Amino acid sequence: GAGVSQSPSNKVTEKGKDVELRCDPISGHTALYWYRQSLGQGLEFLIYFQGNSAPDKSGLPSDRFSAERTGGSVSTLTIQRTQQEDSAVYLCASSLIGGELFFGEGSRLTVL
Amino acid sequence: GNSVTQMEGPVTLSEEAFLTINCTYTATGYPSLFWYVQYPGEGLQLLLKATKADDKGSNKGFEATYRKETTSFHLEKGSVQVSDSAVYFCALSDKKDYNQGGKLIFGQGTELSVKP
């Protein structure tokens, strides 16, 4: 499709397990963002990739969170040793530099 | 650091009522400002934006004016419809010149419910 694609759409895991969330941005978009949406908390910035520049990781809440973007396209957000407070919807967005952000529908993570 | 504060929801209005959703920001310099909307079951999408002071963004009957003197970007619509029911997010860019790239910082969102 032409939009931002995220997978899985839903993930239920046990506390302490690692999870990987995938984002396929719109082709040609140089910028890619990860946000976290928790109930009543709005959108929390996690990490931002722009072209070949070093990513802005200033929003990652702990060293259990990491993300990479391979070949300037697909991105994977990894959460190690998940905790219950990690339960949220993880949103990916992509854009041209300085352009409108296009969001995926999100990956809903539930940590039991 | 940069931040955005929105009025708390949920906001419940009758159809054809006037809507205001307040948004204020804290930032160094003059960032670009945005309103994004999330309709039920859909992803966020851009509603409108303003890139410099006194600019007015508008779309689908919604308007917001960039007020640097009050550091505000309030969203307004003269006559809401049931189809406007959604969550609205105010956001700012973290770079003065958004065309040079930069991440968006979002507010906590305001849920709007319009009753027939």
Interface residues (C-beta under 8 A of the other chain):
Chain A: G3 V4 A31 Y33 Y35 G40 Q41 G42 L43 F45 Y48 Q50 D56 L91 A93 I97 G98 E100 L101 F102 F103 G104 E105 G106
Chain B: Q6 Y36 E42 G43 L44 Q45 L46 K49 F89 A91 Y98 N99 Q100 G101 K103 L104 I105 F106 G107 Q108 G109
